Every structure is written in structure tokens, then in C-alpha cells.
């Protein structure tokens, strides 16, 4: 099938979000063809400065990995929303775009005169998407939080780590990224609904709901009978083996969760010690978990990761090497699955992870490099009907902060 126009071509998104979840969401929308107008405060999105080192400053001109990872396919405006002219600009743009996205605390946009009620009065077709820590309502709605705080609040880190040790955070910002896709889903649903009814609406997502969704099985089990799980390392309480095991040159994850898979696993790796009555069915394996893990480990540590992957792969047992970041990022399968996008950064090209899905009829990986701060301010304002004199007046009044706005011309 040939590649067609972008599925969100013509959709304009006014993006007030910063740092992580919001920018991750709008990047996905941009990958699908939406025109993302990124409104940054004076000095820019804080993520522009996360992880910048002297070496990166010299090599990449100060581009941070955080900003580079989540801000392709966007145009940047530097607008001071505290100024009257800044608010005037924001309201003008909001009156004409399809979607507004922000991740400020509840009440901040209202205090700026940019809340849902104010903007929908200007644009009844507007989809107003909000991402917050705990949601707009409830006793914690006013509380600020980040990914780790919601890993803690949700109980996620209470089941993560090794038994008997302090809680361990998930190494990636899993709640932020999961929540960003929830926000995307809500926006897409609202766009479809608007196509059917002609009306916009408010879309809400939050770190709390994202974390709760990640914990959905555990919450339901608790609501059934009060069960509360504890950390098990890489193990899984539902089945065994279902965890990481030592190899001669690293570690591999092995999952043989069904009786059929266990039989294939045992016969492939060591029937004399594994194909025994105490490991014969799923309940027996769970009851004899410690002995089973010791027996399997005694075998796996004598084989290399490559040998285990070959042997167990042929037996149709789920197995994977525990890769480090470099091994995973440079794995050829990521490129084969269209998971990497190379972006020009100065004289270099730097990899960026693609959106976590592909559309057969659409090129999801055609990308522009994350913008410089305020790079498109003048051009966007001109597109929305502001004259040259008005734009110069905004600059003089401080609506663009201290950084001089530029054009692409």
C-alpha cells in the first residue's frame, strides 16, 4: 500500500506543555501530521537544559537528550503568558486551533485567563486537553507531583525491587510516558467525536490515572480479597520460571508459564533435574519456587546467553538477553521495526525513538529536528494574521521574553 498524507494533516495543536508527559503526547500527534505550535515560557521548556554537559554543549550546541527525545515535529514560540500581550496572542491562537494541550497544575491556566471556559467561549470546536498530577478534582487536585511521586502514591514501587529491601523506582519515566499515550488516545477520541457532532470538549489525563492503569491487575486483586503483593525482583507471582536467570556471560529472562512450555523447557535444558514430579504442573512449580529457581540457575550459569537463546528459542520457550542500554538501542531489530528516527543536530545525526506504533498507509517517521527556542514565533504570528507592526510591538512590550524571536526566512 502506498504512503498517503498524514492522518492528522490540517489539525493545529497549541501546546503549552513542558518537560515530559505533555511533550511526549504532542510529539506523537506531530508524528501523525498535526501542526504542533509549542508555546514556551521565557527561557524555554525546562527540559531543554536537562542532562546538558560541557561535552554535549561543545558537540551538540547544548541540545539536551530530554528535549531532543520528545520535541521533534514541532514549531516553537517563546511567549510570556504573564504579559497582557502574551495572553492576547495565546487567546488569538486558541480561537483558531483545533486542540489546546497543557500540563500546568489545575487553576494555573484559569488564572492566566486561558482556562477551558474562557477558550471554549472563543472556539466551541476546541478540544482542550489537560494533563495533571492527580486530576482536576478531589483532595489532592492542588498537589504537584512527578513520575516518581506517582510511582510511590500508586503502590508501584511497593512491588518493585528485591524482597526485604527498600523500594526501587522504575528506571524509566514509565508513568509519564504511559500517561502521554492516554492523553493522545483521549485527543483522538475527541477529534472523532467532534467530526460526528461538530463540538469540542475537555479531555483529561493524569499521572494518577496512568499509574492506576499500570496497577490495574493489582488493584482488582486487592478489591477482590485484600491481596497485597510484595517485591519479587524480576520474578512473577503468577508463574515460575518467569524471571531473570544467570548465564555464564550475563543474564537472560526465561518465561515458561504453562505446563506445555515447561515440558519443552525442561527437555531442552535438563530433563534429569527439571522433569520431576515437584515441578510437573503450574501449582507445584509455584509451591516449589525456591528449589526450581536454584535448579534452573545451576544449569543456566553454565551456558552463555547466546547458547541459552539458541537452545530455548528452538524449543519455543520465551527467552531474552538482559541487554544494557547500548545493546538495546543499537539492536538491528529496532531499526527493522522502524523504531529509530535519525535527526540532524548541528553537524551530527542523533537517534530518536519513533512513536510506539506504525500506520501502514502513513509515513510516521518523516521528522523535523526539535526547534530552537522561539524559532518560529514571527512566522506563526504572521500565519494567524498579525501584522509586522503588531509583531514588532509585541517584541517591544516583552511578550516574547528576553530572547529575540526569529523567522525561518
C-alpha positions as CSV (number, residue, x, y, z in Angstrom):
1,X,0.0,0.0,0.0
2,X,1.3,3.4,-0.9
3,X,2.1,6.1,1.7
4,X,-0.6,8.8,1.9
5,X,-0.9,12.2,3.5
6,X,-0.6,12.4,7.3
7,X,-3.7,11.3,9.2
8,X,-3.7,14.5,11.3
9,X,-2.8,16.8,8.5
10,X,-4.5,20.1,8.9
11,X,-5.0,19.7,12.7
12,X,-3.4,22.5,14.6
13,X,-2.3,22.0,18.2
14,X,-1.5,24.8,20.6
15,X,0.9,23.1,23.0
16,X,1.6,24.8,26.4
17,X,3.0,21.6,27.9
18,X,6.6,21.2,29.2
19,X,9.1,18.7,30.4
20,X,7.8,15.1,29.8
21,X,4.3,13.7,29.6
22,X,2.7,16.6,27.6
23,X,5.6,17.0,25.1
24,X,5.6,13.2,24.6
25,X,1.9,13.3,23.8
26,X,2.2,16.2,21.3
27,X,5.2,14.6,19.6
28,X,3.0,11.6,18.8
29,X,0.4,13.9,17.4
30,X,3.1,15.6,15.4
31,X,4.4,12.3,14.0
32,X,0.8,11.7,12.7
33,X,0.9,15.1,10.9
34,X,-0.6,17.6,13.3
35,X,1.0,21.1,13.3
36,X,2.3,21.4,16.8
37,X,2.7,25.1,17.9
38,X,4.9,24.8,21.1
39,X,4.4,27.8,23.4
40,X,7.5,28.1,25.6
41,X,7.9,30.5,28.6
42,X,10.8,32.9,28.6
43,X,14.0,30.9,28.8
44,X,12.2,27.8,27.3
45,X,10.9,24.5,28.3
46,X,12.9,23.3,31.4
47,X,13.7,20.0,29.5
48,X,16.0,22.0,27.2
49,X,18.5,22.0,30.0
50,X,18.1,18.5,31.5
51,X,21.3,16.4,31.0
52,X,23.3,19.1,29.3
53,X,27.0,18.7,30.0
54,X,30.1,20.6,28.9
55,X,30.9,17.9,26.3
56,X,27.4,17.9,24.9
57,X,27.4,21.7,24.9
58,X,30.6,21.7,22.7
59,X,29.5,18.9,20.4
60,X,25.7,19.4,20.1
61,X,25.3,23.1,20.9
62,X,23.6,22.5,24.2
63,X,20.8,20.3,22.9
64,X,19.6,18.1,25.8
65,X,18.7,14.5,25.3
66,X,15.4,15.0,27.2
67,X,14.3,17.8,24.8
68,X,15.7,16.0,21.7
69,X,13.8,12.8,22.6
70,X,10.3,14.4,22.9
71,X,10.1,17.5,20.7
72,X,10.5,16.6,17.0
73,X,7.9,17.8,14.5
74,X,7.1,21.0,16.4
75,X,7.4,24.7,15.9
76,X,8.5,26.9,18.8
77,X,7.2,30.2,20.0
78,X,8.6,32.0,23.1
79,X,5.7,33.7,24.8
80,X,5.4,35.3,28.2
81,X,1.9,34.4,29.3
82,X,2.2,36.7,32.3
83,X,2.2,39.7,30.0
84,X,-1.0,41.1,28.6
85,X,0.2,40.9,25.0
86,X,1.3,37.3,25.6
87,X,-2.2,36.4,26.8
88,X,-3.6,38.3,23.8
89,X,-1.5,36.2,21.5
90,X,-2.5,32.9,23.2
91,X,-6.2,33.7,23.1
92,X,-6.0,34.6,19.4
93,X,-4.3,31.4,18.5
94,X,-6.6,29.3,20.7
95,X,-9.6,30.8,18.9
96,X,-8.4,29.2,15.6
97,X,-6.6,26.0,16.5
98,X,-8.2,22.5,16.9
99,X,-6.5,21.4,20.1
100,X,-5.0,23.0,23.2
101,X,-2.7,20.9,25.4
102,X,-1.2,21.9,28.8
103,X,0.2,20.2,31.9
104,X,0.1,23.0,34.4
105,X,-1.4,22.4,37.8
106,X,-5.2,22.8,38.0
107,X,-6.1,26.5,38.3
108,X,-3.0,28.0,36.6
109,X,-4.5,28.3,33.1
110,X,-7.6,29.8,34.7
111,X,-5.6,32.4,36.5
112,X,-3.9,33.3,33.1
113,X,-7.3,33.7,31.5
114,X,-6.7,30.6,29.4
115,X,-8.9,28.1,31.1
116,X,-11.4,25.8,29.4
117,X,-14.4,28.0,29.9
118,X,-12.6,31.1,28.6
119,X,-11.2,29.4,25.5
120,X,-14.2,27.3,24.5
121,X,-16.3,30.5,24.5
122,X,-13.9,31.8,21.8
123,X,-13.8,28.4,20.0
124,X,-16.7,26.0,20.6
125,X,-15.0,23.3,18.4
126,X,-11.9,23.4,20.6
127,X,-10.6,20.3,22.2
128,X,-9.0,21.3,25.5
129,X,-6.6,18.6,26.8
130,X,-5.2,18.8,30.3
131,X,-2.6,16.6,32.0
132,X,-2.1,17.0,35.7
133,X,-0.7,15.0,38.7
134,X,-3.9,13.9,40.4
135,X,-6.7,15.3,38.2
136,X,-8.8,18.4,38.5
137,X,-11.0,17.3,41.3
138,X,-10.5,15.7,44.7
139,X,-8.4,16.3,47.9
140,X,-5.1,16.0,46.0
141,X,-6.0,18.0,42.9
142,X,-3.9,21.0,44.0
143,X,-0.8,18.9,44.8
144,X,2.1,18.9,42.4
145,X,3.9,15.7,41.6
146,X,6.1,13.9,39.1
147,X,6.6,10.4,37.8
148,X,8.4,9.1,40.9
149,X,5.8,10.6,43.2
150,X,3.1,8.7,41.4
151,X,5.1,5.5,41.4
152,X,5.1,5.9,45.1
153,X,1.5,7.0,45.5
154,X,0.2,4.3,43.3
155,X,2.0,1.5,45.1
156,X,4.0,0.7,42.0
157,X,7.4,0.9,43.8
158,X,6.0,-1.1,46.7
159,X,6.0,-4.2,44.4
160,X,9.3,-3.3,42.6
161,X,12.7,-4.3,43.7
162,X,14.1,-7.2,45.8
163,X,12.4,-8.8,48.8
164,X,13.2,-7.3,52.1
165,X,14.9,-4.2,50.7
166,X,13.9,-0.6,50.2
167,X,11.6,0.3,47.4
168,X,13.1,0.7,43.9
169,X,11.8,3.1,41.3
170,X,11.2,2.0,37.7
171,X,14.3,3.1,35.8
172,X,12.3,4.9,33.1
173,X,9.6,7.6,33.5
174,X,7.0,4.9,32.9
175,X,4.1,6.8,34.4
176,X,4.8,9.9,32.4
177,X,5.1,8.0,29.1
178,X,2.1,5.8,29.7
179,X,0.1,8.9,30.6
180,X,1.2,10.6,27.4
181,X,-0.4,7.9,25.3
182,X,-3.6,8.1,27.4
183,X,-3.7,11.8,26.5
184,X,-3.2,11.1,22.8
185,X,-6.0,8.5,22.9
186,X,-8.3,11.0,24.5
187,X,-7.5,13.7,22.0
188,X,-8.0,11.3,19.1
189,X,-11.4,10.2,20.5
190,X,-12.4,13.8,20.9
191,X,-11.4,14.6,17.3
192,X,-13.6,11.7,16.1
193,X,-16.5,12.9,18.3
194,X,-16.1,16.4,17.0
195,X,-16.3,15.1,13.5
196,X,-19.6,13.5,14.4
197,X,-21.1,16.3,16.4
198,X,-19.2,19.5,15.5
199,X,-18.5,20.1,19.2
200,X,-15.2,20.2,21.1
201,X,-14.8,19.1,24.7
202,X,-12.4,18.8,27.6
203,X,-10.0,15.9,27.7
204,X,-8.3,14.9,31.0
205,X,-5.5,12.6,31.8
206,X,-3.2,12.4,34.8
207,X,-0.2,10.8,36.4
208,X,-2.5,9.2,38.9
209,X,-4.8,7.5,36.4
210,X,-1.8,6.5,34.3
211,X,-0.2,4.8,37.4
212,X,-3.5,3.3,38.4
213,X,-3.9,1.8,34.9
214,X,-0.4,0.3,35.2
215,X,-1.5,-1.2,38.5
216,X,-5.0,-2.3,37.4
217,X,-4.4,-6.0,37.9
218,X,-3.1,-5.5,41.4
219,X,-5.9,-3.1,42.4
220,X,-8.5,-5.5,41.2
221,X,-7.0,-8.4,43.0
222,X,-6.9,-6.3,46.2
223,X,-10.5,-5.3,45.8
224,X,-11.4,-9.0,45.4
225,X,-9.9,-10.3,48.6
226,X,-7.4,-7.9,50.1
227,X,-4.3,-9.4,48.5
228,X,-1.3,-7.1,48.6
229,X,1.9,-8.2,46.7
230,X,5.4,-7.6,47.8
231,X,8.6,-7.1,45.7
232,X,9.9,-10.2,43.9
233,X,12.8,-8.9,41.9
234,X,12.2,-10.0,38.3
235,X,10.0,-12.9,39.3
236,X,6.3,-13.1,38.8
237,X,3.8,-14.3,41.3
238,X,1.6,-15.9,38.7
239,X,4.1,-18.4,37.3
240,X,7.7,-19.8,37.6
241,X,10.1,-19.7,35.8
242,X,9.2,-16.2,34.9
243,X,12.3,-14.1,35.7
244,X,15.9,-13.4,35.0
245,X,18.5,-16.2,35.4
246,X,22.3,-16.0,35.5
247,X,24.2,-17.0,32.4
248,X,28.0,-17.5,32.0
249,X,28.3,-14.1,30.5
250,X,25.3,-12.1,31.7
251,X,21.7,-12.7,32.4
252,X,18.7,-13.9,30.4
253,X,15.0,-13.7,31.2
254,X,13.1,-17.1,30.8
255,X,9.4,-17.5,30.8
256,X,7.8,-21.0,30.8
257,X,4.5,-20.2,32.3
258,X,2.3,-23.1,31.0
259,X,2.8,-26.8,31.6
260,X,3.4,-27.4,27.9
261,X,6.1,-24.8,27.8
262,X,7.6,-26.1,30.9
263,X,7.9,-29.6,29.4
264,X,9.7,-28.1,26.3
265,X,11.9,-26.1,28.6
266,X,12.8,-29.0,30.9
267,X,13.6,-31.4,28.0
268,X,15.7,-28.8,26.2
269,X,17.8,-27.8,29.2
270,X,18.0,-30.6,31.7
271,X,15.3,-33.3,31.9
272,X,17.2,-35.3,34.5
273,X,16.9,-32.4,37.1
274,X,13.9,-30.5,35.8
275,X,11.4,-33.1,34.5
276,X,10.5,-34.2,38.0
277,X,7.1,-34.5,39.9
278,X,7.6,-31.5,42.1
279,X,7.8,-29.3,39.0
280,X,5.3,-31.1,36.9
281,X,2.4,-28.6,36.9
282,X,1.9,-24.9,37.5
283,X,0.7,-25.2,41.1
284,X,3.6,-27.5,42.0
285,X,6.1,-25.1,40.4
286,X,4.8,-22.2,42.4
287,X,4.8,-24.2,45.6
288,X,8.4,-25.2,45.0
289,X,9.6,-21.9,43.6
290,X,12.9,-21.7,45.5
291,X,14.0,-25.2,44.6
292,X,13.0,-24.7,41.0
293,X,14.9,-21.4,40.6
294,X,18.0,-22.9,42.2
295,X,17.8,-25.9,39.8
296,X,17.4,-23.8,36.7
297,X,20.1,-21.3,37.8
298,X,22.6,-24.2,38.3
299,X,22.1,-25.1,34.6
300,X,21.8,-21.6,33.0
301,X,25.0,-20.3,34.6
302,X,27.0,-22.9,32.7
303,X,25.8,-21.6,29.3
304,X,26.3,-18.3,27.6
305,X,23.4,-16.0,26.8
306,X,23.7,-16.9,23.1
307,X,23.6,-20.6,23.8
308,X,20.5,-20.3,26.0
309,X,18.7,-18.1,23.4
310,X,19.5,-20.7,20.7
311,X,18.5,-23.7,22.8
312,X,15.3,-22.3,24.2
313,X,14.4,-20.5,21.0
314,X,14.4,-23.8,19.2
315,X,12.2,-25.2,22.0
316,X,9.7,-22.3,21.5
317,X,10.3,-21.1,25.1
318,X,10.2,-17.3,25.7
319,X,13.8,-16.1,26.3
320,X,15.6,-12.8,26.0
321,X,19.0,-11.5,27.0
322,X,19.1,-8.7,29.6
323,X,20.6,-6.0,27.4
324,X,22.2,-2.8,28.6
325,X,21.1,0.5,27.0
326,X,23.6,0.4,24.2
327,X,22.9,-3.2,23.3
328,X,19.2,-2.4,23.2
329,X,19.4,0.9,21.4
330,X,21.7,-0.5,18.7
331,X,19.9,-3.8,18.2
332,X,19.1,-4.1,14.5
333,X,15.5,-5.2,15.3
334,X,14.8,-1.7,16.5
335,X,15.7,-0.3,13.1
336,X,13.9,-3.1,11.3
337,X,10.7,-2.2,13.2
338,X,11.0,1.5,12.2
339,X,11.8,2.3,15.9
340,X,14.6,4.8,15.3
341,X,14.5,8.2,13.6
342,X,17.8,10.0,12.9
343,X,17.6,13.7,13.4
344,X,20.2,16.3,12.3
345,X,21.7,18.1,15.2
346,X,24.3,20.6,14.1
347,X,26.8,18.7,12.1
348,X,25.7,15.4,13.7
349,X,22.8,13.0,13.3
350,X,21.3,11.7,16.6
351,X,18.8,8.8,17.0
352,X,15.4,9.5,18.4
353,X,12.9,6.8,19.3
354,X,9.8,6.7,17.0
355,X,6.2,6.7,18.2
356,X,5.3,3.2,19.5
357,X,3.1,2.2,16.6
358,X,3.2,2.4,12.8
359,X,0.5,3.1,10.3
360,X,0.8,1.2,7.0
361,X,-0.5,4.0,4.8
362,X,1.3,6.8,6.6
363,X,5.0,7.7,6.9
364,X,5.2,8.1,10.7
365,X,9.0,8.6,10.7
366,X,9.3,11.7,8.5
367,X,10.6,14.2,11.1
368,X,11.9,17.7,11.7
369,X,14.5,18.4,14.4
370,X,13.3,19.8,17.7
371,X,13.2,23.6,17.2
372,X,15.4,26.3,18.7
373,X,13.7,28.4,21.3
374,X,11.3,30.9,19.7
375,X,12.5,29.8,16.2
376,X,9.1,30.2,14.6
377,X,7.5,32.9,16.6
378,X,7.3,35.6,13.9
379,X,6.2,33.1,11.2
380,X,3.4,31.6,13.2
381,X,2.1,35.0,14.3
382,X,2.0,36.1,10.6
383,X,0.1,33.0,9.7
384,X,-2.5,33.9,12.3
385,X,-3.0,37.3,10.8
386,X,-0.7,39.5,13.0
387,X,0.9,42.4,11.0
388,X,4.6,43.2,11.1
389,X,4.0,46.2,13.2
390,X,2.0,44.2,15.7
391,X,4.7,41.6,16.0
392,X,7.3,44.3,16.5
393,X,5.1,45.9,19.1
394,X,4.8,42.6,20.9
395,X,8.5,42.3,21.0
396,X,8.9,45.8,22.4
397,X,6.4,45.1,25.1
398,X,8.2,42.0,26.3
399,X,5.6,39.5,25.1
400,X,8.4,37.3,23.8
401,X,10.6,37.4,26.9
402,X,14.2,38.4,26.6
403,X,15.1,36.1,23.7
404,X,14.7,37.7,20.3
405,X,12.1,35.9,18.1
406,X,13.3,34.8,14.7
407,X,11.9,33.6,11.4
408,X,12.8,30.8,9.1
409,X,13.3,33.2,6.3
